[in-house]
Every structure is written in structure tokens, then in C-alpha cells.
Amino acid sequence: MLKIWGRATSVNVQKVMWTVAELDLPHERIDVGGAFGGVDTDEYRALNPNGLIPTLEDEAAVVWESHAIVRYLAAKYGSGSLWSEEPARRAQADMWMDWAQTSVLPDLTTVFFGLVRIPSAKRDLPGINSAAERLGKTYGVLERALEGRAFLTGDSLSMGDIPLGSTLYRYFDLEISRPSLPNVEAWYERLQARPAYREHVMVSYESLRVVE
């Protein structure tokens, strides 16, 4: 049975849990990180020397870094579904996974932390608004890529949809200015129709909100 270390409110853990659910894999998730602590213990550091979440145990295999875990699970358990046997299509999925990490997450993190984790009196609103504006332009790249496509690499969900798709719940839920993104919004609706997405990505982040 798979063992996933990490709290349900972490977007990085959500990517892994969504993948596990799509593949219908038996698993156990252990709450660590954030308010749960536990990442500085000798036991956990032996698994993940960075003391971060998530970490996956699959028998003798130990994998950390969320995108590496998604790739591992897709390769081992999702051949023909999340993991394409076509190198070109798989490269497209890899490309969007890396793009999510380098192009979307920096500004989304600025916006999310600024509006949720920092008291209102200490917020850098100009910085938050600038990050939100850049984020809208970045999602514009995704908007054009989704033209005529149900999912990022074609007509079915792939591992490439998971990191980017995991960002949409917070992006559309936060009180920020957003450009018109009809293709992204349609993709988001398709993701919301998936039980695994609703259960593991659309998780309330109220417990993370700073007390004013």
C-alpha cells in the first residue's frame, strides 16, 4: 500500500492525492507539515532530508518532490492513461508540468500568501496586484494552448494536467482581478466534474488563513 506523507491543505500534496485517486490506488495519507509538524523528526528526515512535503513510500521506493511523485505514479501505475506511451505526447505533459512550476507558481504563491497568510495590515497590495496581473498574462499562454482541446495533451487527462489543474481552485477562488479566460475556465469545469479533483484539490484553505 502506498504511504503519502503530507497535509491535505498543501497544494503539492493535493497533486499527489489527485493522481492516486485517478489511478484508484490503495493508500494511506499521514498528516505532517504545517500545523501538524513532524517533518523535523529523524524518521521523516530519513525519508526526505529536506524536511518538506509530500513524500511517497511505495514499498522500497521513496520519492519526494511533488512532480517527481506524479511522474513516478503515472509511469508505474498509469500506462496508457496518465502516462502516454507516445514520447511526443509525454514530452508535452512534461513541458506543462515544468511550466507550472517555473511560470505559474511563483506569482500564484505571492498572491496566495499575500492574501491568505499575511495580516491585512502588513500586505504588500501593489506587489500582490502586480503578481496577479502577471499571473493573468501567464494563464493567457495556457488559454491559447487549450484552444480546441479538452485537456492539455489531447482528449483525455494526462499527468500534465495535474500540476496546472491543481492551481485553478485557488486562482479562481481568490479575490483578485482576472482576465477573460474562456478556454481555461472550460477546462476548470471539466476538472471539477472529476470526483478525484473535487475531493483532493477543492480543499478549503481557511485553516491556513492568518488570524487578524
C-alpha positions in Angstrom: 0.0 0.0 0.0 1.2 3.5 -0.8 2.0 5.8 2.0 1.8 9.6 1.4 3.2 12.0 3.9 1.7 15.4 3.9 -1.3 17.5 5.0 -4.4 17.8 2.8 -4.3 21.6 2.5 -0.9 21.6 0.8 -1.3 22.1 -3.0 1.8 19.9 -3.5 0.2 17.1 -1.6 -3.0 17.7 -3.5 -1.3 16.9 -6.8 -0.2 13.6 -5.4 -3.5 12.7 -3.9 -5.4 13.6 -7.1 -3.1 11.3 -9.0 -3.5 8.5 -6.6 -7.3 8.9 -6.7 -7.4 8.9 -10.5 -5.4 5.7 -10.6 -7.6 4.2 -7.8 -4.6 3.1 -5.8 -4.8 1.8 -2.2 -3.0 4.3 0.1 -2.6 5.8 3.5 -2.0 9.5 3.9 -0.3 10.7 7.1 -0.7 14.3 8.3 2.7 16.0 8.6 3.8 19.6 7.8 2.4 22.9 8.8 0.4 22.8 12.0 0.9 19.1 12.2 4.7 19.3 12.4 6.6 16.0 12.2 8.9 16.9 9.4 11.9 17.5 11.6 11.9 14.1 13.2 14.7 11.7 12.5 12.2 9.3 11.0 10.9 11.7 8.5 14.3 13.2 7.6 15.5 9.7 6.8 12.8 9.7 4.1 13.1 13.3 3.0 16.3 15.1 4.0 14.7 18.4 3.0 12.0 18.1 5.7 9.3 19.1 3.1 6.1 17.6 1.9 5.0 15.5 0.2 6.9 12.3 0.4 5.8 9.0 -1.1 6.7 5.5 0.1 5.9 2.6 -2.3 7.4 -0.5 -0.8 11.2 0.1 -1.1 10.9 3.2 -3.3 10.9 6.6 -1.6 10.1 9.6 -3.8 9.9 13.3 -2.8 9.2 16.5 -4.9 5.5 16.5 -6.0 6.1 16.5 -9.7 8.6 13.6 -9.4 5.9 11.7 -7.4 3.2 12.4 -10.0 5.6 11.2 -12.8 6.5 8.1 -10.8 2.9 7.1 -10.1 1.9 7.7 -13.7 4.8 5.7 -15.1 4.3 2.8 -12.7 0.5 2.6 -12.5 -0.9 4.8 -15.3 0.4 3.4 -18.5 -2.0 4.3 -21.3 -3.9 6.8 -19.2 -2.0 9.4 -17.2 1.3 8.1 -18.7 1.3 8.2 -22.5 3.3 5.6 -24.4 3.9 8.2 -27.1 7.1 10.1 -26.4 5.9 13.3 -28.1 2.7 13.4 -26.1 4.5 12.5 -22.9 7.0 15.3 -23.6 4.1 17.7 -23.9 2.9 16.6 -20.4 6.4 17.1 -19.0 6.6 20.5 -20.6 3.4 21.7 -18.9 4.5 20.2 -15.6 7.7 22.2 -15.6 5.9 25.3 -16.9 3.5 25.1 -14.0 6.5 25.1 -11.6 8.5 27.9 -13.2 5.9 30.2 -14.7 2.7 29.9 -12.6 3.6 29.0 -9.1 6.0 31.9 -8.2 3.3 34.6 -8.8 0.4 32.4 -7.5 2.4 31.9 -4.3 2.9 35.6 -4.0 -0.8 36.2 -4.4 -2.0 33.4 -2.2 0.4 34.1 0.7 -0.2 37.8 0.4 -4.0 37.5 0.7 -4.3 34.4 3.0 -1.2 34.0 5.1 -0.2 37.7 5.8 -2.3 40.0 8.0 -4.1 42.7 6.0 -2.2 45.5 7.7 1.1 44.0 6.5 0.1 43.1 3.0 2.1 44.5 0.0 -1.0 45.2 -2.1 0.9 46.7 -5.0 3.1 43.6 -5.1 0.1 41.3 -4.9 -1.7 43.2 -7.6 1.3 43.1 -9.9 1.7 39.4 -9.3 -2.0 38.8 -10.1 -1.6 40.8 -13.3 1.4 38.8 -14.4 -0.5 35.6 -13.5 -3.4 36.6 -15.7 -0.9 37.1 -18.6 0.7 33.7 -17.9 -2.6 31.9 -17.9 -3.2 33.6 -21.3 -0.5 31.3 -22.7 -2.5 28.4 -21.3 -5.7 29.9 -22.8 -4.2 29.7 -26.3 -2.8 26.2 -25.8 -6.2 24.9 -24.8 -8.0 26.1 -27.9 -9.7 23.1 -29.4 -8.5 20.8 -26.7 -10.3 19.2 -23.8 -7.1 18.6 -21.8 -3.5 19.8 -22.1 -2.2 17.0 -24.3 -5.4 15.9 -26.1 -8.9 14.5 -25.4 -8.1 12.8 -22.1 -6.5 13.6 -18.8 -2.7 13.2 -18.6 -0.1 13.7 -15.9 0.5 17.1 -17.5 -2.9 18.4 -16.4 -2.4 17.7 -12.7 0.1 20.3 -11.6 -1.5 23.1 -13.6 -5.0 21.9 -12.8 -4.2 22.0 -9.1 -3.6 25.7 -9.3 -7.0 26.6 -10.6 -9.1 26.2 -7.5 -7.1 28.8 -5.6 -6.7 31.1 -8.7 -10.4 31.3 -9.3 -11.4 31.4 -5.6 -9.1 34.2 -4.5 -10.5 37.8 -4.7 -8.2 39.1 -7.4 -8.7 40.7 -10.9 -8.6 38.1 -13.7 -8.8 38.4 -17.4 -11.3 36.6 -19.6 -10.0 33.0 -20.0 -12.9 31.0 -21.5 -10.8 28.0 -22.5 -9.1 27.8 -19.1 -12.5 28.2 -17.4 -14.0 25.4 -19.6 -11.0 23.2 -18.7 -11.5 24.0 -15.0 -15.2 23.0 -15.3 -14.1 19.6 -16.8 -11.7 19.1 -14.0 -14.4 19.9 -11.4 -16.6 17.2 -12.9 -14.0 14.6 -11.8 -14.6 13.2 -8.3 -10.9 12.9 -7.6 -10.4 16.6 -8.3 -13.3 17.7 -6.1 -12.2 15.6 -3.2 -8.4 16.3 -3.2 -7.9 19.7 -4.9 -11.0 21.7 -3.9 -10.0 21.6 -0.3 -10.8 24.6 1.9 -7.7 26.6 2.8 -9.5 28.5 5.7 -7.3 26.7 8.2 -4.3 28.4 6.6 -5.7 31.9 6.9 -4.0 34.2 9.3 -6.0 35.3 12.3 -6.3 39.1 12.1 
